C-alpha cells in the first residue's frame, strides 16, 4: 500500500511549520502584545520585556482540564473515564532595563487521572508502563507532576529584538511544531495526535535541555542541546542526563496571521519498542492560520512529521490537519490524521509474519463544545466528539472492524490570570 506523500519526507533537510497568531490584535509583528511584551514562539504567549515601564515582578498562570467519558468500538475498545490536563505557572522579574529572568513550571496530574491502560485512543502508541509493557491503543500520561521546568533569561536588544537563553532539567527541545497543548487549533480536543511520536511534538518533554532563542521580529531562530532518552511517564522523577542530541528550529512570519517554521533534530536514543535503535532524526512541517470568518474566527493547523530510526533505516511519516471555528458561545472543531504504523508497534498477531512492514492508517474527528463564561478569565465547556479510524484490511481481525468509532462526552475547564508588582 503506497502513499504519494511518502517519498519527499524522507529527503527533507529543512521543513516548514507555523503557529497561529491569537493575540487581541494580530495586525503587527508583535502579535498584539503590549509595548513592554514580546511574543514567545515556544510558549504561544506574550512575555514581559525588561524596561522602565515593565512591572518588576510578573506572575502568570493558566490551566486546561478535561473530564472525558469514552466509548470505543471494536475488540480493542474500552469504555472509560480519563482527565487529560495541564497547568502553567510563570514567575519572572526584571533586572535593570534589559533583562527578564523567568521560571516556568508546566505540570499535569495525568499519572493519577489516567487508568493503568492510559487514555483510550485506537492506533496510538508510545512509551511504556512501569511494568515494562507498552502503551498500545492508548495515550500515555505525560510526566507528572512536572511536565517541564525551565529557567530563562530574556535580554532585550531593542523593541523588536530579544535573545533568550534557557535551561531545563525537563523542557522543550527546539524541534517539531508548537506542542499540542499550546496550539489554539487544538484547544478543545483532549486527544493527543496519533503522530505525537511520529516526528511531531514528542520533543516537548525532553530531559536536560540547554538552548537559545533569537527573536528578530519576522524571524526567530532557536537551537538546543538535550538528552535524547525517552521519558518514563509512569515514574515521578526529574532525571538529568548528558547532552547527546541537538535541534534547530527557524520561524518566519509570512503575514500578520500566517507563520512558518523549519525544524530538524538529531536524537541519540534507545527505545525498547524499537529494538536495536540507537539514534533517530526527527523532521516536522506545519502551517497555522488565524482567520476571521464573519462573526466568528477559525484557527487552523496543518502539520507534517517524519522520524527515521537507525542503524537499520526505518522511516515513518505523519500528516495532521486540524481546526477550531469559534462563533459566539460555541466551538466546532475537527482533526484529520493520516500516518504510518508498524504491525509490531500495535502488537498485531501477524507482526512476526509481516515484520516491520508499514501500513497507512487514518483517523477523522469532529467535535462540538458549548462554552459558559463563569468569569472573564474562566470558562466551562460541555461538548462531544466522534472519531472514525480507518484500518488496513489485514488488521480487521485484530480490531473487529475496518472503521471502529470512538464517541466522547467532554467536560472542560480552562482559565488564565496575571499578577504584576
Buried (B, 14 or more C-beta within 10 A) or exposed (E): EEBEEBEEBBEBEEBBBBBBBBBEEBEBBBBBBBEBBBBBBBBBBBBBBBBEEBBEEBBBBBBBBBBBBBBBBBEBBBEBBBBBBBBBBBBBBBEEEBBBBBBBBBBBBBBEBBEEBBBBBBBBBBBBBEEEEBBBBBBBBBBBBBBBBBBBBBBBEEEBBBBBEBBBBBBBBBBBBBBBBBBBBBBBBBBBBBBBBBBBBBBBBBBBBBBBBBBBBEEBBBBBBBBBBBBBBBEEEEBEBEBBBBBBBBBBBEEBBBBBBBBBBBBBBEBEBBEEBEBBBBBBBBBBBBBEEEEBBBBBBBBBBBBBBEEEEBBBBBBBBBBBBBEEEBBBBBBBBBBBBBBBBBBBEBBEEBEEEBBBBBBBBBBBBEBEEEEEEBBBBBBBBBBBBBBEEBBBEBBEEEBBBBBBBBBBBBBBEBEEE
